[in-house]
């Protein structure tokens, strides 16, 4: 096996998992770990949720897969309709793929070709935040920040204009200064290059892989208004923050501007099957609606629109229409406040931050990169204390599925206390 984002020399012994149920993962010996990161941010309702399992089984009996090029099937149509009812009416064209990175790659290609089709080929520059993460294809690495993921490929990436991200945390006294600096940088960029910018791409409210860095909706509203006024396309990458992570079904619900392009994946299928979506407007689709491939959008995904994955996504959306997951989120957010209260005075922990169902904190005495010996040891010690965690450098975050019971959370807090005492002893 060649495992992703895993250094074999630092992790010679891999974590073996044989089954899962709810918020728990189980080793072959029967011991359990609470999945406190939703297995890389995908699992929103818990593992093996009966409603999702039933939907998958029923769809597999009816239609397992069919190519989506020039073909339609009921599951895709039902999913698109269900999502459209939760989104702004302007977001009405759905392009299927099988992952978040591909969904973002499609968005970048659509934004670039949109201006070309309109005869404005000078609009080819993309704008992104420092330390952004949008995927690991060449296009998505280009718009991502200078993270360790992309360092070996810098010579092959296209240039992107960067804006500072005003990362904030509880009690951050420099917040307004950082926001003003970021807005001023945007003004300068728009003044110098506004008529050559194709699109602004952001992770709304929370930058995931950069260490769960968070910003205020009020700041984003000011920033987005500037780019909207300049006629620049706006792309929201909600691959990680979508489906309840920020406290609303979509982060865009907390913002004034509706994006021109929305990227979804991870929790889209309930976190059970690979599925991606790039959602755009009818007006944008019309720019590609042609009788030749010079103007048409030439992109395909072999498993895009897979009926079984669509069925899981439909069932997941139906669960969000019920009060149970939202009650669980409220319970989780109240639990976060208890965790902060327990550890806020710890001298080695700082920069606490929370957005909806995401909680993060930094080990302030340690400066590490992703995959460092410290973070690998922290991950290993977490497993020894019954928790599945995957720190981002010196940042520890919690993002569990929405099914954890009060007893699960009690166990998680106790284990977290033991973990912190172990790694900082």
C-alpha positions in Angstrom: 0.0 0.0 0.0 1.1 3.6 -0.7 -1.1 5.6 1.7 -2.0 9.3 1.1 -0.3 11.9 3.1 1.6 9.2 5.0 5.4 9.0 5.5 6.1 5.3 5.9 9.3 5.9 7.9 7.4 8.0 10.4 4.4 5.6 10.5 5.6 2.1 10.1 2.6 0.7 12.0 -0.7 1.7 10.4 -4.0 2.0 12.3 -6.1 -1.0 11.5 -9.9 -0.4 11.3 -12.2 -3.3 10.6 -15.7 -1.9 11.2 -17.7 1.2 12.1 -21.0 2.2 13.6 -22.3 5.7 14.5 -19.4 7.8 15.7 -17.2 4.8 16.5 -14.5 3.1 14.5 -13.4 -0.4 15.7 -10.0 -2.2 15.5 -9.8 -5.9 14.8 -9.4 -6.5 18.5 -12.7 -4.8 19.2 -11.4 -1.7 20.8 -13.1 1.5 19.7 -12.1 5.0 18.6 -14.3 8.0 18.4 -14.1 9.5 14.9 -13.5 13.1 16.0 -12.6 14.3 12.4 -15.4 12.5 10.5 -12.8 10.4 8.6 -11.3 13.4 6.8 -14.3 15.7 7.1 -16.7 13.5 5.1 -19.0 11.6 7.4 -21.8 13.8 8.7 -24.5 11.5 10.0 -22.3 8.7 11.4 -21.0 5.5 10.0 -23.4 2.9 8.7 -26.5 5.1 9.1 -29.5 2.9 8.3 -31.2 5.4 6.1 -28.1 5.7 3.9 -27.5 2.0 3.8 -31.1 1.3 2.7 -30.9 4.0 0.0 -27.6 2.6 -1.3 -28.9 -1.0 -1.4 -32.2 -0.1 -3.1 -30.4 1.9 -5.8 -27.8 -0.8 -6.4 -30.7 -3.2 -7.2 -32.3 -0.7 -9.6 -29.4 0.9 -11.4 -25.8 0.7 -10.3 -24.0 2.9 -12.8 -24.5 4.4 -16.3 -22.4 7.0 -18.1 -23.6 10.5 -17.6 -22.6 11.9 -21.0 -25.9 12.5 -22.8 -27.7 10.2 -20.4 -30.1 11.0 -17.5 -31.4 8.9 -14.6 -33.9 9.6 -11.8 -31.4 9.7 -8.9 -29.4 12.5 -10.4 -32.5 14.5 -11.3 -33.9 14.1 -7.8 -30.7 15.1 -6.1 -30.3 18.2 -8.3 -33.9 19.2 -7.5 -33.5 18.6 -3.8 -30.3 20.6 -3.6 -31.7 23.4 -5.7 -34.5 23.8 -3.1 -31.8 24.5 -0.5 -29.8 26.9 -2.6 -30.3 30.4 -4.2 -32.6 30.1 -7.2 -29.7 31.4 -9.4 -27.7 28.2 -8.7 -29.5 25.9 -11.0 -27.0 24.1 -13.3 -25.4 20.9 -11.8 -22.1 19.4 -13.2 -21.4 16.1 -11.5 -17.9 14.6 -10.7 -16.5 12.3 -8.1 -14.4 14.4 -5.8 -13.9 17.8 -4.3 -10.7 18.5 -6.1 -12.3 17.7 -9.4 -15.3 19.8 -8.6 -13.0 22.8 -7.9 -10.9 22.0 -11.0 -14.1 22.1 -13.1 -15.0 25.5 -11.5 -11.6 27.0 -12.5 -11.9 25.7 -16.0 -15.5 27.0 -16.3 -14.4 30.5 -15.0 -11.5 30.7 -17.4 -13.5 29.5 -20.4 -16.5 31.7 -19.5 -14.5 34.9 -20.2 -12.9 33.4 -23.3 -16.4 32.5 -24.7 -17.4 36.1 -24.0 -14.4 37.5 -26.0 -12.7 38.8 -22.8 -9.7 36.5 -22.8 -7.7 39.1 -20.9 -9.6 37.9 -17.8 -7.4 35.0 -16.9 -6.0 35.8 -13.5 -7.3 34.0 -10.4 -7.4 35.5 -6.9 -7.2 33.3 -3.7 -6.3 33.7 -0.1 -2.9 33.0 1.4 -2.8 29.5 2.9 -5.9 28.4 1.0 -6.4 24.7 0.2 -8.6 23.7 -2.8 -7.2 20.3 -3.8 -4.2 18.5 -5.2 -4.7 18.5 -8.9 -2.4 21.0 -10.7 -5.1 23.7 -11.1 -6.3 23.3 -7.5 -2.8 23.3 -6.2 -2.2 26.6 -8.1 -5.0 28.4 -6.3 -4.0 26.8 -3.0 -1.5 28.6 -0.8 2.1 27.6 -0.4 1.3 24.6 1.7 3.6 21.5 2.0 1.3 19.6 -0.3 2.4 21.5 -3.4 6.0 22.5 -2.7 7.5 19.9 -5.0 5.3 21.1 -7.9 5.7 24.8 -7.7 7.4 25.1 -11.1 4.4 23.6 -12.8 1.7 25.8 -11.2 0.1 28.9 -12.7 0.5 32.3 -11.0 -2.3 33.4 -8.7 -2.9 36.8 -7.0 -3.0 36.4 -3.2 -4.9 38.2 -0.5 -4.0 38.0 3.2 -6.5 36.0 5.2 -7.4 37.7 8.5 -7.5 34.6 10.6 -9.1 35.2 13.9 -9.7 33.4 17.2 -11.5 34.0 20.5 -10.2 37.2 22.1 -8.2 38.2 19.0 -7.5 41.9 19.7 -5.9 42.5 16.3 -8.9 41.4 14.3 -10.0 44.7 12.9 -6.5 45.6 11.9 -6.0 42.4 10.0 -9.4 42.7 8.3 -8.6 46.3 7.2 -5.3 45.2 5.8 -6.9 42.4 3.8 -9.6 44.8 2.4 -6.9 47.4 1.5 -5.0 44.7 -0.4 -8.1 43.8 -2.3 -8.6 47.4 -3.2 -5.1 47.7 -4.6 -5.4 44.5 -6.6 -8.7 45.6 -8.1 -7.4 49.0 -9.0 -4.3 47.6 -10.7 -5.7 44.4 -12.3 -9.5 44.4 -12.0 -10.2 44.1 -15.7 -7.9 41.1 -16.0 -9.3 39.0 -13.1 -11.3 36.0 -14.0 -12.5 34.8 -10.5 -12.0 35.0 -6.8 -12.1 31.6 -5.1 -12.5 31.2 -1.3 -13.3 28.6 1.3 -16.1 30.6 3.0 -15.7 31.2 6.7 -13.1 28.4 7.4 -9.8 27.5 5.7 -9.5 23.8 6.3 -6.1 22.3 5.6 -4.3 25.6 6.6 -5.2 24.8 10.2 -8.9 25.5 10.5 -8.3 29.3 10.2 -11.5 31.2 10.5 -12.8 34.7 9.5 -16.0 36.7 10.2 -18.9 36.8 7.8 -18.9 40.6 8.0 -15.4 40.7 6.6 -16.3 38.4 3.7 -19.3 40.4 2.9 -17.2 43.5 2.4 -14.6 41.6 0.4 -17.1 39.9 -1.9 -19.0 43.1 -2.5 -15.8 44.7 -3.9 -15.2 41.8 -6.3 -18.9 41.7 -7.3 -18.8 45.4 -8.1 -15.7 44.8 -10.3 -17.5 42.1 -12.3 -15.2 39.3 -11.1 -16.7 35.8 -10.9 -17.0 34.4 -7.3 -16.3 30.7 -6.5 -17.2 29.2 -3.2 -15.4 26.0 -2.3 -17.7 24.4 0.2 -16.2 21.0 -0.2 -15.3 21.0 3.5 -17.6 23.6 5.0 -20.8 22.4 3.4 -23.5 20.3 5.0 -23.7 21.8 8.4 -20.1 22.3 9.3 -20.4 26.0 9.9 -23.8 25.7 11.7 -26.0 26.2 8.6 -26.5 23.7 5.8 -24.2 25.8 3.6 -21.8 28.5 4.6 -23.2 30.8 1.9 -26.4 31.1 4.0 -24.4 33.3 6.3 -23.1 35.6 3.6 -24.8 38.4 1.5 -23.3 37.5 -1.9 -24.4 34.4 -3.8 -21.4 32.8 -5.6 -21.4 32.3 -9.4 -20.0 28.8 -8.9 -20.4 26.5 -5.9 -18.3 23.4 -5.3 -19.6 20.5 -3.2 -18.3 17.1 -2.1 -17.3 15.3 1.1 -20.5 15.5 3.1 -22.6 15.6 -0.1 -23.2 11.9 0.0 -23.3 11.7 3.7 -19.6 10.9 3.5 -20.2 7.4 2.3 -19.4 7.4 -1.4 -17.3 9.7 -3.7 -19.4 12.4 -5.3 -18.7 16.0 -6.4 -20.8 18.8 -7.8 -20.0 22.1 -9.4 -23.1 24.3 -9.4 -23.5 27.4 -11.6 -26.2 29.7 -12.8 -28.4 29.4 -15.9 -26.8 32.6 -17.2 -23.4 31.1 -16.9 -24.5 27.9 -18.6 -25.9 29.9 -21.5 -22.4 31.2 -22.3 -21.3 27.6 -23.0 -24.5 26.5 -24.8 -23.3 26.1 -28.4 -23.2 23.7 -31.3 -19.4 23.2 -31.3 -16.7 22.2 -28.9 -14.9 25.5 -29.2 -17.5 27.0 -26.9 -18.8 23.9 -25.3 -17.4 22.7 -22.0 -15.2 19.7 -22.7 -14.8 17.9 -19.3 -16.0 14.5 -18.2 -15.8 12.3 -15.1 -16.2 8.5 -15.5 -18.2 8.1 -12.3 -19.8 11.6 -12.3 -23.5 11.3 -11.4 -23.2 7.7 -10.2 -26.7 6.6 -9.2 -25.7 4.9 -6.0 -23.8 7.9 -4.8 -26.7 10.2 -5.8 -29.1 8.0 -3.8 -26.9 8.3 -0.7 -26.9 12.1 -1.2 -30.7 12.2 -1.5 -31.0 10.2 1.7 -28.5 12.5 3.5 -30.4 15.6 2.5 -33.6 14.0 3.8 -31.9 13.5 7.2 -31.0 17.2 7.3 -34.7 18.0 6.9 -35.3 16.3 10.3 -34.7 17.9 13.7 -32.3 15.1 15.0 -29.0 16.1 13.3 -29.6 19.8 14.2 -30.3 18.9 17.8 -27.0 16.9 17.8 -25.2 19.9 16.4 -26.5 22.1 19.2 -25.4 19.5 21.7 -21.9 19.4 20.1 -21.5 23.2 20.1 -22.5 23.3 23.8 -19.9 20.6 24.5 -17.3 22.7 22.7 -17.9 25.5 25.1 -17.1 23.1 27.9 -13.9 21.9 26.2 -12.8 25.5 25.8 -13.6 26.3 29.5 -11.6 23.2 30.6 -8.5 24.1 28.6 -8.6 27.8 28.0 -6.1 28.6 30.7 -3.6 25.9 29.7 -0.3 27.6 29.1 0.6 25.5 26.0 -2.8 25.9 24.2 -4.0 29.0 22.5 -5.8 30.7 19.7 -9.1 28.9 20.4 -11.6 29.2 17.5 -15.0 27.8 16.7 -17.3 28.1 13.7 -20.5 26.0 14.0 -19.5 22.4 14.4 -15.7 23.0 14.0 -13.4 23.6 17.0 -9.7 24.2 16.7 -6.7 25.2 19.0 -3.0 25.6 18.5 -0.1 24.1 20.5 1.6 27.4 21.0 4.9 26.1 22.1 5.3 24.0 19.0 5.9 25.1 15.4 5.5 22.1 13.0 4.6 21.3 9.4 1.9 18.8 8.4 3.2 15.3 8.9 5.9 16.3 11.3 7.1 13.9 14.0 5.1 15.9 16.6 1.8 15.7 14.7 2.4 12.0 13.9 3.0 11.3 17.6 0.0 13.3 18.6 -2.1 11.3 16.1 -0.7 8.0 17.5 -1.3 9.1 21.1 -4.8 10.1 20.3 -5.5 6.6 18.9 -4.0 5.1 22.2 -6.6 7.3 24.0 -9.5 6.2 21.9 -9.7 9.2 19.6 -9.2 9.4 15.8 -7.6 12.8 15.3 -5.3 14.2 12.5 -3.7 17.4 13.6 -2.7 20.1 11.0 0.8 21.0 12.0 0.5 22.5 15.5 -3.3 22.9 15.2 -5.6 20.3 16.7 -9.2 20.4 15.5 -12.4 18.6 16.2 -15.1 17.9 13.6 -17.0 14.8 14.4 -20.2 13.5 12.8 -23.5 14.8 14.1 -24.6 11.6 15.8 -22.5 11.7 19.0 -24.6 11.1 22.0 -24.1 12.8 25.4 -22.3 9.7 26.6 -20.0 9.7 23.6 -19.1 13.3 24.2 -18.4 12.6 27.9 -16.0 9.9 26.8 -14.4 12.2 24.3 -13.7 14.9 26.8 -12.2 12.5 29.3 -10.0 11.0 26.6 -9.0 14.5 25.4 -7.9 15.4 28.9 -5.8 12.3 29.1 -4.3 12.9 25.6 -3.3 16.5 26.4 -1.7 15.5 29.6 0.3 12.8 27.8 1.6 14.8 24.9 2.5 17.8 27.1 3.9 16.0 30.0 
